[in-house]
Amino acid sequence: MDPPCTSESIYNLIPSDLKEPPQPPRYTSVFRPAVKDDMKKFKTAMKTMGPAKVDVPSPKDFLKKHSKEKILPPKKKFNRITPKKPPVPLRTDHPVMGIQSGKNFINTNAADVIMGVAKKPKPIYVDKRTGDKHDLETSGLLPKYINKKDYGITPEYICKRNEDVKKAQEEYDNYIQENLKKAAMKRLSDEEREAVLQGLKKNWEEVHKEFQSLSVFIDSIPKKIRKQRLEEEMKQLEHDISVMEKHKIIYIANK
């Protein structure tokens, strides 16, 4: 079998005028204009080196004595708005006596205790032999997150994103299929692909066997040329084998 030409490749059979499908638009925040306006508004005053320039004070306005002292506001006449508090009772004044209540506090408290709902104790845990108590809810030992209703459920935005990705992949596959039909491309079956792969491996074994039969000493130009040609053929066959093994789906042009 004649060795394949180095200029030929399986990729040359695929037309080069295929274009990639248009990419979906990138996400843009709705707050982008507002942020730009805020940055521009707060940055405009200090966009130069340092604060804005002001007029230099006149030499006549020198610092005078007591000019830094605070000036108190002028005195105003005090006018009481709220009424005065009642005066303190005198020592001779006695409180009103004889007022009694008919409420039975013992029975009322007993009824409140009997009819009231028992207070649940706060959950705690002890991790030392000295009896140090700690809050159980904030310790992470209580499985409260896995008991939520939405625990383990895929969020809605992820489901929507997966649907968008699936839809984009279907559109891309349809686009590729239409272009392949227009370009009269034929998909290589698994049997044909396996036969081509086995043929490439067989050719590599033959070339490798021929390479192993070379003499140890390469002391002439024809021997060097032959060794170089065999190395290039083996390298090309290894590249073709790796391509065939890597790509499961291969298209070829119909003749």
Buried (B, 14 or more C-beta within 10 A) or exposed (E): EEBBEEEEBBEEEBBEEEEEEEEEEEEEEEEEEEEEEEEEEEEEEEEEEEEEEEEEEEEEEEEEEEEEEEEEEEEEEEEEEEEEEEEEEEEEEEEEEEEEEEEEEEEEEEEEEEEEEEEEEEEEEEEEEEEEEEEEEEEEEEEEEEEEEEEEEEEEEEEEEEEEEEEEEEEEEEBBEEBBEEBEBBEBEEEEBEEBBEEBBEBBEBBBEEBEEEEEEBEEEEEEEBBEBBEEBBEBBBEBBEBBEEEEEBBEEEE
